Amino acid sequence: VPKLKLDGSFDTSDEPVYTLARTRHPAPSDRSLSASTVSWGTESSYRSSRSIVPQQVKPSTVYPPWATHLPVIQSEFKQQSSPENSPEYHHQQDCDTLTERVCTEVENVFREKGQYMPLMNQVNAIERAKPSAQTLHRAILATETRTNFNLHMWFVASLSVFEPADLQPNTNSRAHHIREWRNSISSWNLRNFTGIAFPEDSTWALYETHRIGSGTKALPFLRRAVYHCAWGSRMGQAYVPEIDFVPGTILYVTYAQSEYAPEPLRRFLEHTHDVLRVRIIGVDTTARNKALEAELTRQHLPKDLWYSVIAKLLVARLPLQPALLMQLFQIQASWRRALRNRSRPIEAYLQLYLHYRGEMAHRLTESVTNHKNASKNVDILSRQILEDGLHWFKLPDIQEAALDLLWHTFEVTGGYRGAVHYTDYMRLVFGDLTEFRRQLIVKAFSKLDPNLSGHTKLLDLRRFYAAPVWATKELGSKVFFSSNDLEQVFRQLVASPEKVDFAEFQAFYEATSITLAGCPVDTVTEKSDSTVLAALMQTKLDRLPDINDEQFTRLIRSCWGI
């Protein structure tokens, strides 16, 4: 396995170096003809192979081809211009050392478990979001190219979207949109899509089940093709299903037919310039592991190196450098603890939510006279509103470096430019939900909204809610809400009279999740090292609920009867 190097320096060793095959030098049609070590990824169509051809001239990057997107902040020019005794040089060396340690720690975790993918033999109907056999069969039949079905893998995905009208001057625009259309933009957050991926050529497709008459049919949402990353450090690189499809991961793809999309989704795509955020919910781990094993075996890679390869693959998928990712987790953990220490943390979180919604609607009305710099001015104003909100909320240790890191993280993972939606920013500040808890929230709201319209009546919220008696003793007044208290909270939260949008419902339970703790980020402290970061990556793969997940699950199921 080529050595993982992040400094961009030229390597003089005799170890093999491989680069991706380009269209001007097409790869052979038979994957077995390739002599490379690891050969994932291509930038050509799905009809061509994914093999990698060895090059005689060594490029400046000598780490494996599937790790060419490793997030390196310092450019080669900056590294060359920095003397060895400068602070920048030592900072880069520390970041590279932490990356190597994380790779080693993840590899050690795999070796301790005795398997490189911990989901190999795990079967739990609650934890694995799996489509029904009938839905999967319809999706397979709907695929245009009916080949290589022995090598396919299913996955379940959803969309991560928001209402652009929240960032418009008219404060009543969102309520107008909810009344105007049967389905709001939040309905797309509730829908689950069934996907079929083909590891042989890196193509995949996404289908949505529609009811037609008395039956149902899987209609294509994203047709089978090779999809390239449309945002972040991996922009332009093709997604590889057996590597990139991990629960909780967000894929950034270009939606080519945005003009034909439904009106709510089209407005979102106009805001993001046709970049669609696809969140992976569940994956056929057995098929994914078989694809990984087949590729590693085909490349004649010794099995004792498989752990190292898979560990580096996981690190290479990170959107941020491990050093920055650890700093982000430490900031989020600190602010989550500060929120839990408040007397009424859920109401406090919702007050920040309302503050951002009001400030966005009020302060973004400032006219931009210079249209040439309009987008830049909106970015500056949006950042100022969001950072002022944190000071208004009186979070501890709000330093300039922390705010810069939050903004840099959004630039890498946001998926759009311009005015930043406050829900995206709040998830950066306090951390995002785990996929397990997110699906419980979706399931609870789907009972109130069986048609998946994205909103429900406030009266139905009170009608379906059952205040559990045990919650008062076990969880206390910070988490427990009576029916009257819950109705009062949502009356202050909703933007449309007598209507509760899914985004508002999710914000309430995001605050509940932070109050109950138990998320992986809550284990991070200021003294956390590479071992903790490796454990967080492993936890994301395992998705095993702890005692606090059981409390969160019991609370939602008791309240909503799911």
N, C-alpha and C positions, 0 to 999 in steps of 0.2 A: 504494500500500500504506500503510495507516495506520501512523504512526510508532510504534515500539516504545518505550513508556514504562513505567517500573516504579515511579515515585514516587507513583502514585495521585492526582496533582493534576488539577485541572480544566483542560481544554484549550480555548483560545479561538480556535484556528485554524479555517480553513474546510475542513480535510480531512475526508473522509467517515468516519463512525463507524458500525459495524454491530454488532448484538447478535443473539443466537440467537432464533429464533422460538419462542414459548411456545405451550402448548396452547390458551390462551385467544385467541391470535391465530394460527390455523393458517397455515402457509406454503402457498403455491399448489402444486397437484399437479404442475405443469410446472416443472422446474428452470430452464428457460430464461427464465421470467418474472421471475426475481430480478435485481435491478440491483446487487447487492452485488459487492464485489471478490473475496472468498474466502468460500465458503459451506459449510464442512465442519461436521458435528456437528449432532445434534439430541437432544432429550430426550423425544421422542414415540416412538410405535411405528414399526415398520418400514414400515407402510403409508403414512406421511406422508413428504413430501419433506424433504430436508436443506437447503433454501434458508434464507437469512438475510434478514430484512427490515430496511430502513433505519429508524432511529428518529429522530424530530425532537429529542427531549431527549437530550443527551449524558450518558452515565453517567460515573462517576468514573474508570473504567478506559478508556483510549482506545487501547490496543494492539489488534491484530487479534483477532477472536473466537476463532480457534483457538489463541491464545496467552493466553487469559484464565486459564489454570491455571499461568502462570509462577510459580515458587516465590519469593514475596516474604516474607521473615521479618518485616520491620517492617510493622505495621499502619498504616492511615491515621491513626488517633488518635495513635499514637506518633510518627509523622512530624510531625504538626502541633504536638505538644507539645515537640519537640526543637528548640532554637534552632540557627541555622546555624553557630555556633561550637562546638557540643557535639561530643564524640567520637562519639556515636551517629549524628549527622547526617553527619559525614565518613565513617564506616564504611559507611553506606548508600549514599552517593555513590560510594564506591570499588567496592562490590558491583555497583551499576548500571553503572558504567563498564566493569567486567570483563565483564559480560553483553553489553554492546554490542560490546566488542572480540571476544568469542568469536563472536558472530553474524557480524561482519565477516571474521574469520579463516576460518570455515567457508565463507562465501561465496567468499572468495578461492581456497580449495582447490578448490571446484567449478569456478570459472572457469578455473583452471590446467589442470584435467583436461578441460575442455570439455564436461562433462556433469554434471548435477545429481545423478544417481544412479550411482555408479561400478560398480554391479553390472549395468548395462544390457546390456553385451555380454559379460559374463564367464560362461563356461560351463565348469564344472569339476565332474565327478561326485563328486570326493572332498569338495569344499568345500560343495556345495549338498545339503542334506538334502531330497531330493525323493521323494514317494511314487511307487510304480509306477503305470503307466497303468491297470492292472487295479484297484488299490486306489482310485485317484482316480475311476474310472468307477463303482465300487460306491458310493462316498460321494455322488457326484452323483445317482445313482438313488435313494439313500435319502433325499435331501432332500425334505421334504414339499411345498414350493412349488416347482414346476418352471418357474420363470420367470427371465428375464434371465440365461440361462446364457452368453450371449455376453460378459457383463460380470463373470463370476465370477473369483476368484483363489484358488488353493490355498495352503495353508500347512501346516507340520508343527509340532506342539507336544508338550510333555510336561508332567508335573506336578512341582511342587517341594513335596514333603511330607516329613515326618519322623515318627518313632515317639513319640507322647505318653507312652508308658510309660517312656521314658528319664527323664522328669521326675517320676516317681512314687516313693514311698518304697521299694517293694519292688524290690530290685536284680535279682531273678530274673524280674521281670514280663515283660521283653522276651524272654528266652529261652523263657518259657512261651508267649508269643504266637507265636513262630516255630514251636514244636512243635505248637501247637494248630491253626493254620491252614495250609493248603497254600501260600497266598500271603501274604507279609508285606507291611507297608506299603511296603517298598522296591521291591516289584514295580511299584508305580505310578510310581516314578521311572524304571523301565526301559522302560515302554511308550511308544510313539510314537503320537500321534493325528493323523489326517488331518483338516484343516479346510477348509471351503469358505466364502469370504467374498464378499459382494456389495457393492462400493463404492457402488452406486447408492442403497442405503437403509441402509448401515452395519450390516446384519445379517450374522451368521456362525454357523456350526455346527461342532461337533467330533464326529468319528466314530472308533470303535475297531473294528478288524477282528477278528472272532471266527470261530473254526473251528467249523462246524456240520456234523457228519458228515464227508463227504469234501470238502466245499467250505467256502468262507468267505463271510462276509456282514458288511457295514459296519453296525454298530448305533450309534444316536445316543448320545453321551455328554452333549453339550450341544446342545439343539435350536436350530434357527434362530431368532434373535431379536436385538434390540439389547441388548447387555450394557453395563452401566454400571460404572464403576470403583467398587470397594467399599472402597478403602483409600487413604490418602495425601492429598496436596493436591488431587488430581483427583477426589475422592470425589463420586459422583453424576453425573459427566459421562460421556457415551456414548463408547465406544471407536470410533475410526474406522479401518477396516482399512488403508487406503493410507497412513496416517500412523503409527499405533501399532504395526503389525506389523513389527518390526525384529528380526532374530536376536539372542537374548540378553535381550530385553525380557520382563519378568514382568507378566502381566495379573492383576488382582485382581477376580474375579467372585464373585457370590453363587450358591452351589449350592442351588437351591430345594428339591430332593428329597433332602436329606441323610438322612432317616429310611429311605430305600430303598437307600442306598449299601451296598456290602459292608462288613463289620465293621471291617477295618483302616482303610478310608477314612472310615468314619463316626466313629471315635474321633478321627481328625485333625480332622474338621470340627467336632466338639464342642469341641475345644481352640481352634479359630480362629473359632468362632461362624459357621460355614457360609461362611467366606471361603476360596475355592479359588485357589491360585496356579498360573497357567498360564504356562509358559515357551515362548516362540516359538523354534523351532529353525531353520526354513527358511521362505522365502517365495517365491512366484512373483513375482520382481522385474519381469519383463516386464509382467505384468498390472497390478502396482502402479504402475509408471511410466506406463502407458497411462491408468490412472485419474487420476493426478495431472495428466498433460498434458490430458486431456479436461476436467477441472474448471477448470484455469487458462485453457484456451482458451475455455471457455464463459463465463467471467467477463471475457473480453476483456482479460486482463492481458498487457501487452507481454512478450515473451520475455526481454528484458534484465532484467526484474524477477523472473524465475523463480528465479534463484539466490538472491536475497535472501529470497524467500518460503520456499523449502525450507530454507535455513539457519536462519531463525527458527523453523520448525517443529521442527527437530531440537533446538534449544536449549529450546524450549517443552516438549519431552518429558522433559527432565531432572527426576528426582525431587527434586534439591537445587539450590539456587542455585549457579551456576558457581563463585563464590568458595569456598563450602563444599565443593563437589565437588573442587576443586583441593587444598584442605587435606586432605581425606580421602585422595586419591591420594598426597599427599606422606607422610602418616603410614604408609600401607600400604607404599609403596616403601621407606621407612626401616626398617620392621620386617621386611620380606622380606629386605633386605640383611643385617640383623643375624642372621636365622635361617640364611642361607647361609654366614655366617662361622663357624658352629659346626662342630665336627669331624664330628658325625653329625647333620646337619639333619633328615633324615627321621625318625629315631628320636626326636629332640627334639620334633618336631611331634606325633608320635603319643603321646608322654608327656603333652603338654598335653591332647590329646584324652582320654586315659584319666583324667587328673586332673579334668577337667571332668565326665566321666561319673560318677566316684566321688563328687565333691563334691555334684553335683546330687542323687544318690540318697541321700546321707547328710544334708546340711544342709536339704533341703527337707522333711524329716520333722518339723521344728519345728512344733508345733501353733499354730494361729492362734485365739486366744480370742475376738477381736472379729470376728464374721462380717461385720459391716458393712464393715469395712476389710480384708477378707481378700485381695481382689485387689490392693489397694495394697501390702499387706505382702509378698505374693509377688513383686511387681515389685521392691520394694526389696531383698529378700533375693536374688532372682535376679541383679540388677545387682551386688550386693556379691560374690556368688560368682564371677561372670565377671571382675570387675575385680581381685579378689584373686588369681585365677589368672594374670593378666598379671604381677603383682608376683612371684608364686611362680616364674613362668617367667623372670623377670629380663630383660624386654625393656628396651631403653634409652629414655630420654626419655618416660617415662610421666607425662604432665602431666594436670592436671585438665581443661584445655580439650580435649585429645585424647579423653579418656574421655567427656566430654559430647558431643562431636561424634559419636563412635561410637554413643552411645545415642540421640541425635537422629536419626541415619541409620536406626537400627533402627525407631524409632517411625514413620518415614515409609515405610519399605520392608518392614517385617517381615510385615505382613498379619495380625497377631494381637496380643492383649494377654495379660498373665499371665506365667507362667514362660517365659523365653526359652531356646530350645533352643541348646545349645552349638555345634552345627554352624553355625547361622546367625551366631552371634557370631564364630566363628573366621573365617568368610568375610569378615566386616566388618573384622577385624583384619588379615588377610593378603591380602585381595582374593580375588575369585571366579575360577573357571576360565573361560577363553574357551570359547565354544560348540564350537569345533573340537576342543579337547582333551577336553571333556566327552563328546562323542559317541564319541571313540576309547575312552574308559574304559567307556562303556556297551556298545560293541561287543565289547570284550574280555571283560567279565563275561557278556555274553549267550552267548558261546561256552561258558563254564562252566555257565551256567544257561539252556539253550535254551527251557525252559518259562516263563521269566521269573517264577519264584516269588519272587525277591528275595534268595535265599540259596543257597549251595552248600556242598558238603562240603569240609572242609579237605584231605581226601585227594585230591579232584579238583583242588584248587589246585596241589598238588605234582605231580600227574600231567600236567597240561597245561603247566606252567611249564617253559620251556627257557631256561637262563641263557646269554645271548649272549656269545661270546668277545670280540667287538670292544668291548663295553661297558666291560670292565676297563681297556683302554688309552685309550679316547676319553673316557669319563665318569668313571672313577676309582671309588674305594671309597665315595664319598659316595652314589652312585646305584646302583652295581652290587650285586646281591644274588645269592648262590648259592642253590640250591634249599633247602639246609639252613637258611641264614640267613633266607630268606623265610618258611619254615615256622615258624621260631622267633619271628619278628616277629609273625606273625598269631596264633600261639598266645597271645601276651601281649595281643593286641589284641581278640580275639573275646570277645563277652559270652556266647555260647552254646557249650558244648563241641562241638568237631568241626564247627561251623557258621560260615561266613563270610558275614556280611550285606553287601549291596551298599554300604550306608553306610560300613562299615569298609573295604571295598575302595576306595571312592572317596576316603576320607580318606588312605589310603596314597599314592594317585597325586596327590592335591592337594599333599601334601608333596613328591613327586617333581617336580611341575610348578614349585613354588617354587624348588626346588634347581637345576633346569635354567635357570630364568629365561626370558626371551624373551617374557613377556606384556606387553601394552601398558603396564601400570602400572609396570613395571620401568624405563621410560625417564624417569620423573618424578624430578626433583630438587628441592631447596629453592629453586632459582632459576628453576624452570619458570614460564612465563607463559601467556597466553591462546593463543599459538601451539601450545604443547604440548597443551593441552586440546582445541583444535580438531583436532589430529592424532590424538589418542586417539579422538575421535568418528568421524573418518574411518576409522581402523583398524578400528573395530567394524563399520563398514559394509562395508569391503573384505574383511575376514576372510582376508587373504593371509598364509599361514604364512611365518615367517622361518626362519633357519638353526636356531634353537633349537626351533621347532615341528617341523622335520624330524628333529631328534634325538629329540624326544619321540615322534613318530610311529614312527620306526625302532625305538626301544626297546620300545614296546608291541607292535608287530607282530612283532618278533623273539622277545619273551618268550612271547607267547600264540598266535602263528601265525595272525594274522588278516590 
